[in-house]
Amino acid sequence: MTEEIVPESGNEEQSVSPQLDRSRLTDDEIAPVKAAADNVRTEMSRVLIGQDELVNYLLAGLFSGGHMLIEGVPGIAKTLSAKLLAKTLNLDYSRIQFTPDLMPSDVTGTSIFNLKTSEFTFNKGPVFANVVLIDEINRAPAKTQAALFEVMEEAQITSDGETYMMPYPFLVLATQNPIEQEGTYRLPEAQLDRFLFKIRINYPELKDEIKILERFRNNSWQSLVESVAQVLHAENISSLRKLVEDVYIKDELIEYIAKVIDQTRHDADLFLGASPRASLALMRSAKALAALQGRSYVVPDDIKSMAYPVLNHRIQINPEREMEGLESNEVIQRILENIEIPR
């Protein structure tokens, strides 16, 4: 289980609150990010119950411009959560079901010969959308996975010498089931690193399960999904991302992030540590989390909270320790506990 996203107390915030500087954002200036996030939460809560942490991570990824992988057992609203987020955005949306026979052209598109013009024309694939949901990403073969990750990294594809750009914003939300191995193709570590987050979700608690049954006692989930309103546009997202970029993070916290990442490279239980891409991802997502809470500056709890989804797919446990049942979240928690928090 990951740590609670909300900071534990206000004392830590005050100790790291920056001195007034007219060149930096104020909390009032960052308020539109929190307001937009609250609107999205309100709409998603019409259907979702007990997934507050997941929604926070999805919003942090949206406002920091990163792709996300959602992992969990079947039936716990992985796909539904991604669809609901897309439903709140006034953007083009597409869903691709990954299967073992899926070819790269089924994702990116293909050139077709036009008999009337005697020329080849490029038919864009379903990946040409603002929000792309990839369901069961580990069920497609490596060739198809590689084509998708190239698009994720470059936000473009090249076909017959022509380059086609993805629309802005471009966000990939992928899901996978961790318990099934038959008929799946494990994502290589280098490809997993393309995701800003790997979000692990679990079964709901008993009280949330009861609420789920009560909510759907006389309503179908389709009717509730239809009631979700669009509250964000492409222009909104662009301006909100710019505000997130301008969130202040002091030098001591940058050093703190570097120490956390560096420690993953020297931990005895790990044979693969995190790269500088992880450092940048942790800083970006910590800024986004601060903005979601209405703060114009980062506090240590932002970094600690985002360390789990940022790092759990970027570190690899030694096989011996993995066989003993050690999980990446335990290693991350120990690293965070052993590094002194800036004051």
Buried (B, 14 or more C-beta within 10 A) or exposed (E): EBBEBEBEEEEBBEEBBEEEEEEBBEBEEBBBBBEBBBBBBEBBBBBBBBBBBBBBBBBBBBBBBBBBBBBBEEEBBBBBBBBBBBBBBBBEBBBBEBBEEBEBBBBBBBBEEEEEEEEEEBEBBBBBBBBBBBBBBBBBBEEBBEBBBBBBEEEEBEBEEEEBEBEEBBBBBBBBBEEEEEEBBEBEEEBBBBBBBBBBBEEBEEEBEEBBEEBBEEEEEEEBBEEBEEBBEBEBBEEBBEBBBBBBBBEEBBEBBBBBBBBBEEBEBBBEBBBEBBBBBBBBBBBBBBBBBBBBBBBBBBBBBBBBBBBBBBBBBBEEBBEEEBEBBEBBBEBBEEBEBBE
